[in-house]
Amino acid sequence: QVQLVESGGGLVQAGGSLRLSCAASGRTFSTYYVAWFRQAPGKEREFVAAIGRSGATYYGDSAKGRFTMSRDNAKNTVDLQMNRLKPGDTAVYYCAAGIPATPSRATSYNYWGQGTQVTVSP
């Protein structure tokens, strides 16, 4: 069983940066992939980024070149550094953990956090 708690969301102007963190409980955290998804009002949940057990990263098209994901297995944390934010990045961001066949597929993840709101003003 893994419990995930996101933090770091907030309000930022376009062009600014935010760093999201996901803290996990459970001694098996290092064996899981961890991903970030986001969901804006009226839209489907969208894949943002994922990181594998060895640190390999995967990014959705919206995140490439602007977002960087990292993990610290000793601290059971995963971070998402988001730069050059745009109003279109406004959403609730969710952290998820699992052993996915496809890192970008939300249904592949067993454990989810409650989400953190990111709002980017024009």
C-alpha positions in Angstrom: 0.0 0.0 0.0 1.3 3.4 -1.0 -0.1 6.8 0.1 0.7 9.9 -1.9 0.5 13.5 -0.9 1.1 16.3 -3.4 2.2 19.8 -2.5 3.6 22.9 -4.2 0.6 24.0 -6.2 -0.5 27.6 -6.3 -1.1 30.7 -8.4 1.6 31.9 -10.7 1.8 34.3 -13.6 2.5 33.1 -17.1 6.1 32.6 -17.7 6.7 31.7 -14.1 7.8 28.5 -12.4 6.4 26.1 -9.8 7.8 23.0 -8.2 5.4 20.2 -7.3 6.3 17.5 -4.8 4.8 14.1 -4.1 5.6 12.5 -0.8 5.0 8.8 -0.5 4.6 6.4 2.4 5.6 2.8 2.1 8.9 1.0 2.0 8.3 -0.3 -1.5 8.1 3.2 -3.1 11.4 2.7 -5.0 9.9 -0.2 -6.9 7.2 1.9 -8.4 6.9 4.1 -11.4 5.6 7.5 -10.4 3.7 9.8 -12.7 2.1 13.2 -12.8 -1.3 13.7 -14.5 -3.4 16.8 -14.7 -7.1 17.5 -15.2 -8.6 20.8 -16.1 -12.3 21.5 -15.7 -14.3 19.9 -18.4 -11.3 18.0 -19.8 -10.0 14.5 -19.6 -7.1 13.6 -17.3 -3.9 14.2 -19.2 -0.5 12.6 -18.8 2.2 15.0 -17.9 5.3 13.0 -16.9 6.5 9.8 -15.4 9.7 8.4 -13.9 10.8 4.8 -13.7 12.5 2.9 -11.0 16.0 3.7 -12.3 15.2 7.3 -13.1 14.2 7.1 -16.7 11.8 9.9 -17.5 8.8 10.2 -19.9 7.1 13.4 -20.8 3.8 14.3 -22.4 3.9 16.7 -25.3 2.7 19.6 -23.2 5.6 19.0 -20.7 8.5 18.5 -23.1 11.2 21.1 -22.8 9.5 22.9 -19.9 9.0 20.4 -17.1 11.5 18.2 -15.4 10.7 15.2 -13.2 13.0 13.7 -10.6 12.8 11.3 -7.7 14.7 10.7 -4.4 14.0 7.2 -3.3 15.8 7.7 0.0 13.3 10.4 0.9 10.3 8.8 -0.9 9.7 11.9 -2.9 9.2 12.8 -6.5 9.3 16.4 -7.8 8.0 18.1 -10.9 9.8 21.3 -11.8 7.6 23.3 -14.1 9.1 26.3 -16.0 7.7 28.8 -18.5 4.2 28.1 -17.3 1.2 29.0 -19.5 -2.5 29.6 -18.7 -3.2 26.3 -20.5 -1.2 24.5 -17.7 -4.0 25.4 -15.2 -5.3 22.2 -13.8 -5.4 19.9 -10.7 -2.2 17.9 -10.8 -2.2 14.4 -9.5 0.6 12.1 -8.4 0.2 8.4 -9.2 2.3 5.3 -8.5 2.2 1.9 -10.0 3.9 -0.6 -12.3 2.5 0.4 -15.6 2.8 -1.4 -18.9 2.5 2.0 -20.5 3.8 4.9 -18.3 1.4 7.4 -19.9 -1.8 5.5 -19.3 -3.7 6.6 -16.2 -5.4 3.2 -15.7 -2.0 1.6 -15.3 -1.5 3.3 -11.9 -2.9 1.8 -8.7 -2.2 4.6 -6.2 -3.3 8.3 -6.5 -2.9 11.4 -4.4 -5.6 13.9 -3.8 -4.2 16.5 -6.2 -2.9 20.0 -6.0 -4.2 23.0 -7.8 -2.0 24.9 -10.2 -3.4 28.2 -11.6 -1.5 30.2 -14.2 -2.7 33.7 -14.8 -2.2 35.5 -18.1 
